[in-house]
Amino acid sequence: MPEPAKNQMLVLFRLDEQHYALHLPVVERVVRAVEVTPLPKAPEIVLGVINAHGQVIQVMDVRKRFRLPEREMELDDHIMIARTPKRLLALPVDSVEGVVAYPEEQMVASEKIVPGMEYVEGVLKLPDGLILIHDLEKFLSLKEEKALDSAMGESVR
């Protein structure tokens, strides 16, 4: 008897008209948009930091990473708090659409579509469009990680 298909759980979010997703286990929570404090000497991909429940969290510019037009954060935007193996990150998004389960075989690995798409793990084909599944572990380059660590160290002093 064949094994039942293993379902992956994804948190869907939107930037402009495109849908993206993160694996549910890396998402800690979603909060309403708050003011971001700029962080001097941080990499270009870092918008600044926020205070979420007494914890200082770096805010990443997801739009810049995906080469989308810049726009100011609006009151009805959301911030996804997600964990990489090295740190907690805040990702401003236009909206969070919810959680979806999908069979692993529905995802197409990014290498099969466009080799070298370093921030996208794969693409999920749904009846209403494509969802780019984001690989949060690869969001920051090694150089950006080091610069961010340095900027965070200086801001604490």
Contacts in CASP RR format, 6 or more apart in sequence:
PFRMAT RR
TARGET T0000
AUTHOR 0000-0000-0000
METHOD contacts of the structure
MODEL  1
MPEPAKNQMLVLFRLDEQHYALHLPVVERVVRAVEVTPLPKAPEIVLGVI
NAHGQVIQVMDVRKRFRLPEREMELDDHIMIARTPKRLLALPVDSVEGVV
AYPEEQMVASEKIVPGMEYVEGVLKLPDGLILIHDLEKFLSLKEEKALDS
AMGESVR
5 103 0 8 1.000
5 104 0 8 1.000
5 105 0 8 1.000
6 103 0 8 1.000
6 104 0 8 1.000
7 101 0 8 1.000
7 102 0 8 1.000
7 103 0 8 1.000
7 104 0 8 1.000
8 23 0 8 1.000
8 101 0 8 1.000
8 102 0 8 1.000
8 103 0 8 1.000
8 104 0 8 1.000
8 107 0 8 1.000
9 23 0 8 1.000
9 24 0 8 1.000
9 25 0 8 1.000
9 99 0 8 1.000
9 100 0 8 1.000
9 101 0 8 1.000
10 21 0 8 1.000
10 22 0 8 1.000
10 23 0 8 1.000
10 24 0 8 1.000
10 99 0 8 1.000
10 100 0 8 1.000
10 101 0 8 1.000
10 102 0 8 1.000
10 124 0 8 1.000
10 131 0 8 1.000
10 133 0 8 1.000
11 21 0 8 1.000
11 22 0 8 1.000
11 23 0 8 1.000
11 24 0 8 1.000
11 27 0 8 1.000
11 30 0 8 1.000
11 80 0 8 1.000
11 96 0 8 1.000
11 98 0 8 1.000
11 99 0 8 1.000
12 19 0 8 1.000
12 20 0 8 1.000
12 21 0 8 1.000
12 96 0 8 1.000
12 97 0 8 1.000
12 98 0 8 1.000
12 99 0 8 1.000
12 100 0 8 1.000
12 131 0 8 1.000
13 19 0 8 1.000
13 20 0 8 1.000
13 21 0 8 1.000
13 22 0 8 1.000
13 78 0 8 1.000
13 80 0 8 1.000
13 91 0 8 1.000
13 93 0 8 1.000
13 94 0 8 1.000
13 95 0 8 1.000
13 96 0 8 1.000
13 97 0 8 1.000
14 20 0 8 1.000
14 93 0 8 1.000
14 94 0 8 1.000
14 95 0 8 1.000
14 96 0 8 1.000
14 97 0 8 1.000
15 62 0 8 1.000
15 63 0 8 1.000
15 66 0 8 1.000
15 68 0 8 1.000
15 93 0 8 1.000
15 94 0 8 1.000
16 68 0 8 1.000
16 69 0 8 1.000
16 94 0 8 1.000
18 66 0 8 1.000
18 68 0 8 1.000
18 132 0 8 1.000
19 97 0 8 1.000
19 129 0 8 1.000
19 130 0 8 1.000
19 131 0 8 1.000
19 132 0 8 1.000
20 62 0 8 1.000
20 66 0 8 1.000
20 93 0 8 1.000
20 131 0 8 1.000
20 132 0 8 1.000
20 133 0 8 1.000
20 134 0 8 1.000
21 100 0 8 1.000
21 124 0 8 1.000
21 131 0 8 1.000
21 132 0 8 1.000
21 133 0 8 1.000
21 134 0 8 1.000
22 80 0 8 1.000
22 82 0 8 1.000
22 133 0 8 1.000
22 134 0 8 1.000
22 136 0 8 1.000
23 133 0 8 1.000
23 136 0 8 1.000
24 99 0 8 1.000
26 82 0 8 1.000
26 83 0 8 1.000
26 84 0 8 1.000
26 136 0 8 1.000
27 80 0 8 1.000
27 81 0 8 1.000
27 82 0 8 1.000
28 81 0 8 1.000
28 82 0 8 1.000
28 83 0 8 1.000
28 88 0 8 1.000
29 80 0 8 1.000
29 81 0 8 1.000
30 78 0 8 1.000
30 79 0 8 1.000
30 80 0 8 1.000
30 81 0 8 1.000
30 96 0 8 1.000
31 52 0 8 1.000
31 78 0 8 1.000
31 79 0 8 1.000
31 81 0 8 1.000
32 75 0 8 1.000
32 77 0 8 1.000
32 78 0 8 1.000
32 79 0 8 1.000
33 73 0 8 1.000
33 74 0 8 1.000
33 75 0 8 1.000
33 76 0 8 1.000
33 77 0 8 1.000
33 78 0 8 1.000
33 79 0 8 1.000
33 92 0 8 1.000
34 50 0 8 1.000
34 52 0 8 1.000
34 79 0 8 1.000
35 50 0 8 1.000
36 47 0 8 1.000
36 48 0 8 1.000
36 49 0 8 1.000
36 50 0 8 1.000
36 59 0 8 1.000
36 73 0 8 1.000
36 92 0 8 1.000
37 48 0 8 1.000
37 49 0 8 1.000
37 50 0 8 1.000
38 47 0 8 1.000
38 48 0 8 1.000
39 46 0 8 1.000
39 48 0 8 1.000
39 49 0 8 1.000
39 58 0 8 1.000
39 151 0 8 1.000
39 152 0 8 1.000
39 155 0 8 1.000
40 151 0 8 1.000
40 154 0 8 1.000
40 155 0 8 1.000
41 147 0 8 1.000
41 150 0 8 1.000
41 151 0 8 1.000
41 154 0 8 1.000
42 48 0 8 1.000
42 58 0 8 1.000
42 147 0 8 1.000
42 148 0 8 1.000
42 151 0 8 1.000
42 152 0 8 1.000
43 140 0 8 1.000
43 143 0 8 1.000
43 144 0 8 1.000
43 147 0 8 1.000
43 148 0 8 1.000
43 151 0 8 1.000
44 61 0 8 1.000
44 64 0 8 1.000
45 60 0 8 1.000
45 61 0 8 1.000
45 64 0 8 1.000
45 65 0 8 1.000
45 140 0 8 1.000
45 144 0 8 1.000
46 58 0 8 1.000
46 59 0 8 1.000
46 60 0 8 1.000
46 61 0 8 1.000
46 144 0 8 1.000
46 148 0 8 1.000
46 151 0 8 1.000
47 59 0 8 1.000
47 60 0 8 1.000
47 61 0 8 1.000
47 92 0 8 1.000
48 58 0 8 1.000
48 59 0 8 1.000
49 56 0 8 1.000
49 57 0 8 1.000
49 58 0 8 1.000
49 59 0 8 1.000
49 152 0 8 1.000
49 155 0 8 1.000
50 56 0 8 1.000
50 57 0 8 1.000
50 59 0 8 1.000
50 79 0 8 1.000
50 90 0 8 1.000
51 57 0 8 1.000
52 79 0 8 1.000
52 81 0 8 1.000
52 90 0 8 1.000
55 88 0 8 1.000
56 152 0 8 1.000
57 81 0 8 1.000
57 88 0 8 1.000
57 89 0 8 1.000
57 90 0 8 1.000
58 87 0 8 1.000
58 88 0 8 1.000
58 89 0 8 1.000
58 90 0 8 1.000
58 148 0 8 1.000
58 152 0 8 1.000
59 79 0 8 1.000
59 89 0 8 1.000
59 90 0 8 1.000
59 91 0 8 1.000
59 92 0 8 1.000
60 89 0 8 1.000
60 90 0 8 1.000
60 91 0 8 1.000
60 139 0 8 1.000
60 140 0 8 1.000
61 92 0 8 1.000
62 91 0 8 1.000
62 92 0 8 1.000
62 93 0 8 1.000
63 69 0 8 1.000
63 70 0 8 1.000
63 71 0 8 1.000
63 92 0 8 1.000
64 70 0 8 1.000
65 119 0 8 1.000
65 139 0 8 1.000
66 119 0 8 1.000
73 92 0 8 1.000
76 95 0 8 1.000
77 92 0 8 1.000
77 93 0 8 1.000
77 94 0 8 1.000
77 95 0 8 1.000
78 92 0 8 1.000
78 93 0 8 1.000
78 94 0 8 1.000
78 95 0 8 1.000
78 96 0 8 1.000
79 90 0 8 1.000
79 91 0 8 1.000
79 92 0 8 1.000
79 93 0 8 1.000
80 90 0 8 1.000
80 91 0 8 1.000
80 93 0 8 1.000
80 96 0 8 1.000
81 88 0 8 1.000
81 89 0 8 1.000
81 90 0 8 1.000
81 91 0 8 1.000
82 88 0 8 1.000
82 89 0 8 1.000
82 91 0 8 1.000
82 136 0 8 1.000
83 89 0 8 1.000
84 136 0 8 1.000
84 137 0 8 1.000
84 139 0 8 1.000
84 140 0 8 1.000
85 137 0 8 1.000
86 145 0 8 1.000
89 136 0 8 1.000
89 139 0 8 1.000
100 126 0 8 1.000
102 124 0 8 1.000
102 126 0 8 1.000
106 124 0 8 1.000
106 125 0 8 1.000
107 122 0 8 1.000
107 123 0 8 1.000
107 124 0 8 1.000
107 133 0 8 1.000
108 122 0 8 1.000
108 123 0 8 1.000
108 124 0 8 1.000
108 125 0 8 1.000
109 121 0 8 1.000
109 122 0 8 1.000
110 116 0 8 1.000
110 117 0 8 1.000
110 120 0 8 1.000
110 121 0 8 1.000
110 122 0 8 1.000
110 123 0 8 1.000
111 117 0 8 1.000
113 122 0 8 1.000
113 123 0 8 1.000
118 135 0 8 1.000
118 138 0 8 1.000
119 134 0 8 1.000
119 135 0 8 1.000
119 138 0 8 1.000
119 139 0 8 1.000
120 132 0 8 1.000
120 133 0 8 1.000
120 134 0 8 1.000
120 135 0 8 1.000
121 133 0 8 1.000
121 134 0 8 1.000
121 135 0 8 1.000
122 132 0 8 1.000
122 133 0 8 1.000
123 130 0 8 1.000
123 131 0 8 1.000
123 132 0 8 1.000
123 133 0 8 1.000
124 130 0 8 1.000
124 131 0 8 1.000
124 133 0 8 1.000
140 148 0 8 1.000
END
